[in-house]
């Protein structure tokens, strides 16, 4: 029977190296979409918030980027979890 992911086979404790190896790419993916979303939100802020039509459009674009990023991160987490469970 394979050992559960993130558990050291010898000691039965959490394998911090494996946790870190999985957390770094996930953090980079989250950071990428957060950085991409900052651009339209900053443009909306500079154009006077959501009062104007152009500002509201940039707010919607920023929210769309965050929604798509959330979906991609969730798909990554599920796919990676399946890979780890099969290993």
Sine and cosine of phi, psi and omega as CSV:
sin_phi,cos_phi,sin_psi,cos_psi,sin_omega,cos_omega
0.00,0.00,0.79,-0.61,-0.02,-1.00
-0.94,0.34,0.46,-0.89,0.03,-1.00
-0.97,0.23,0.45,-0.89,0.03,-1.00
-0.92,0.40,0.45,-0.89,0.01,-1.00
-0.88,0.48,0.51,-0.86,0.07,-1.00
0.93,0.36,0.30,0.95,0.06,-1.00
-0.87,-0.49,0.77,-0.64,0.03,-1.00
-0.95,0.32,0.80,-0.60,-0.07,-1.00
-0.91,0.41,-0.56,0.83,-0.07,-1.00
-0.97,0.25,-0.73,0.68,-0.11,-0.99
-0.98,-0.20,-0.34,0.94,-0.05,-1.00
0.99,0.17,0.11,0.99,0.02,-1.00
-1.00,-0.09,0.14,-0.99,0.04,-1.00
-0.90,0.43,0.69,-0.73,0.06,-1.00
-1.00,0.00,0.99,-0.11,-0.09,-1.00
-0.91,0.41,-0.51,0.86,0.02,-1.00
-0.91,0.41,-0.68,0.74,0.02,-1.00
-0.93,0.38,-0.63,0.77,0.07,-1.00
-0.86,0.51,-0.70,0.71,0.01,-1.00
-0.92,0.40,-0.63,0.78,0.02,-1.00
-0.90,0.43,-0.48,0.88,0.04,-1.00
-1.00,0.06,-0.51,0.86,-0.07,-1.00
-0.97,0.24,-0.53,0.85,-0.05,-1.00
-0.91,0.42,-0.77,0.64,0.04,-1.00
-0.90,0.44,-0.57,0.82,0.04,-1.00
-0.91,0.41,-0.67,0.74,0.05,-1.00
-0.90,0.44,-0.61,0.79,0.04,-1.00
-0.91,0.41,-0.63,0.78,0.01,-1.00
-0.92,0.40,-0.68,0.73,0.05,-1.00
-0.90,0.44,-0.69,0.72,0.01,-1.00
-0.89,0.45,-0.58,0.81,0.03,-1.00
-0.88,0.48,-0.75,0.66,-0.03,-1.00
-0.95,0.30,-0.51,0.86,0.09,-1.00
-0.91,0.41,-0.67,0.74,0.03,-1.00
-0.92,0.40,-0.61,0.79,0.05,-1.00
-0.92,0.40,-0.56,0.83,-0.03,-1.00
-0.97,0.22,-0.40,0.92,-0.01,-1.00
-0.90,0.43,-0.57,0.82,-0.07,-1.00
-0.87,0.49,-0.82,0.57,0.01,-1.00
-0.92,0.39,-0.55,0.84,0.05,-1.00
-0.92,0.40,-0.62,0.79,0.05,-1.00
-0.92,0.40,-0.64,0.77,0.05,-1.00
-0.91,0.42,-0.63,0.78,0.04,-1.00
-0.90,0.43,-0.64,0.77,0.02,-1.00
-0.91,0.42,-0.67,0.74,0.00,-1.00
-0.93,0.37,-0.46,0.89,0.00,-1.00
-1.00,0.00,0.19,0.98,0.09,-1.00
0.99,-0.13,0.45,0.89,0.05,-1.00
0.96,0.27,-0.47,-0.88,-0.07,-1.00
-1.00,-0.06,0.25,0.97,0.02,-1.00
-0.94,0.33,-0.65,0.76,-0.01,-1.00
-1.00,-0.03,0.27,-0.96,-0.01,-1.00
-0.92,0.40,-0.67,0.74,-0.01,-1.00
-0.92,0.39,-0.64,0.77,0.06,-1.00
-0.89,0.45,-0.67,0.74,0.03,-1.00
-0.91,0.42,-0.60,0.80,0.03,-1.00
-0.90,0.44,-0.67,0.74,0.03,-1.00
-0.92,0.40,-0.57,0.82,0.07,-1.00
-0.90,0.44,-0.69,0.72,0.02,-1.00
-0.90,0.43,-0.65,0.76,0.04,-1.00
-0.89,0.46,-0.68,0.74,0.03,-1.00
-0.89,0.46,-0.66,0.75,0.04,-1.00
-0.92,0.40,-0.60,0.80,0.04,-1.00
-0.90,0.44,-0.69,0.73,0.03,-1.00
-0.87,0.49,-0.67,0.74,0.03,-1.00
-0.91,0.41,-0.63,0.77,0.01,-1.00
-0.92,0.40,-0.70,0.72,0.03,-1.00
-0.91,0.41,-0.66,0.75,0.04,-1.00
-0.88,0.48,-0.65,0.76,0.04,-1.00
-0.88,0.47,-0.68,0.73,0.03,-1.00
-0.89,0.46,-0.68,0.73,0.00,-1.00
-0.92,0.40,-0.65,0.76,0.03,-1.00
-0.90,0.43,-0.67,0.75,0.03,-1.00
-0.90,0.43,-0.66,0.75,0.04,-1.00
-0.89,0.45,-0.66,0.76,0.03,-1.00
-0.88,0.48,-0.71,0.70,-0.04,-1.00
-0.89,0.45,-0.69,0.73,0.00,-1.00
-0.91,0.41,-0.71,0.70,-0.01,-1.00
-0.89,0.45,-0.67,0.75,0.01,-1.00
-0.93,0.37,-0.60,0.80,0.06,-1.00
-0.89,0.45,-0.64,0.77,0.04,-1.00
-0.91,0.41,-0.65,0.76,0.04,-1.00
-0.88,0.47,-0.68,0.73,-0.02,-1.00
-0.93,0.36,-0.56,0.83,-0.01,-1.00
-0.94,0.34,-0.51,0.86,0.00,-1.00
-0.99,0.14,-0.34,0.94,-0.07,-1.00
-0.97,0.26,0.00,0.00,0.00,0.00
